[in-house]
Amino acid sequence: MAFLIRTIDHTASGREIVREREIEKGALTIGRAAENDIHLPDLAVEQRHVTIEPAAGGKLAVESVGTLGFGLDGRTVTSASVDPVEGAELELGSSRLVIAQEDDGTIGITVRQAEGDAASVDVLRSFALASALPSKRALSWAFSLAILLVLLAVPVFTHLTRERIDSDYDEPGQVALDASWSTGSLSLAHHGLEDNCEACHVDAFVSVRDETCLSCHEETADHAEAPRIARGRAPFGTGDALLWKIAGVFGKEGPGACTTCHTEHEGPTRMEPASQMFCAECHDSLDTRLTDTALGNASDFGTAHPQFKPAVFTRLMQEDPVRISLADQPREMNGLKFPHDIHLAAQGGAARMAISLGRGRGYGEPLTCSNCHTPNPDGIGFKPIEMEDNCESCHSLVFDRVGGIFRTLRHGDVAQMRAQLLAMDRAPRPPVATGRKRPGEFAQGGRYYSNFGRPGGSLVGVNRALAAGGVCGECHLPATKNGRPDVMPVNLPDRFLMHGAFSHDAHKEEECADCHNAEKSKTSEDLLLPGLAICRDCHLGEDAVKAEVPSSCAMCHSYHKPNGPAPKDHPDKRRDIVAILERMRQ
């Protein structure tokens, strides 16, 4: 059935505004709820007040859904039958709904507000609180005093009279009603302190201080020594410096304080990493303020970032690695002989050996990087390469057999290996001719006995094992220690990029060969680390629109670097602000 809904409103000047809309429905709903076909925003109207639907004989059945009823031509009813041809007027609160049939046969319902209707005013007044409560002014003063008393005086009094606790924050808070002043939920890391505001807000009306943070986070390393950070910080503009000065007047610590980055009351989430701009403010021109720094300027990974500088052992028997740029094509001297290309060749001898070992021993097909490089459980870095687990399946260290037991050389201990080979050399040898022996005390077990068997080659093997062609020299570089044959010490770092984080787990969809050119490496001196250009195939700066992976500084770098300087009580940051302002005046 078609209904024409005509709504008549008035502007402040008295001009009428007429809005019309057609509804094709079997029944209409009228009420205060917004989902009704005719919405009447009036407290005197129920959420779902009246329904209108066709009835027999071309009439309309008007039914009250709630309990208030409705007005019909001056009387209050709960149901009625209305003939559109004759017309009728419904009263719902302060609204008047005139039902009439249009010239084209459509049922029209005109909605307008009653004007100067004393009865409607009385109806609205019955829903107001003014008749039962004091005046608005009196209520306003009463509520204001209640708020000051309950939500300000009580928390301040209990905060000032509480028992001061220095470091034990496991107990519930002592300040009453302090949650009323909370600006939001704490982060996930500090969620346990939701009911203990004074754990961080030690003094009333004083911002959180660094020493409060350090009382728990005493093992969190600083970015650098506090005085050096202050010297390296870029000078503020006039506006920023003024804002920091005003903040200092109200007790807020200056730039470099913990709260500069670690903001709270932003919801139960993890803290968002620092933006690229936060790092670039200092590092884009750091060498102009810290002239002794070895760090290159950086502000955007895609356009302004120095080449990677891994920590590499560049000389044999070097005690500590040195940082050197990949642009200088460094060579790694780790003390081993290992050609990656031979091991990864799909048709080579190493591949045939792996196939012959079978799947039962973890092989069965040509070698891949994963046969030796096993990721750590956290997906960052790899487990150390172990001879017994990664190499001995092909490079056996068996040197003797006693019955059904095979004896294996001790790997990693040259002195033990030498002792094992010498002990084998002293073992009894079978006689040259069976049954022949010297009479008397020269027999075996006698006073004068010598082993007359064929001389063994194991004593020669002791020296040969450490030579270039020996069992040890197959992988190790020969050396001499205290006049005796030995091997070069092995340095296999588990981390090259000391100031950056890299997760292989995050790149598990990529092939190893996409970044590491191991299949063409003929010597272990090749440093198979990808350069900056390879990473930029996917990663560009934070603001790079077309980058596959827009990357901020925090994706790879941590502000609190591992093994950094131990945290100390930070100096008064307000002095930094004064120094900045003085620098601006010069």
Disulfide bonds with the S-S distance in Angstrom:
none
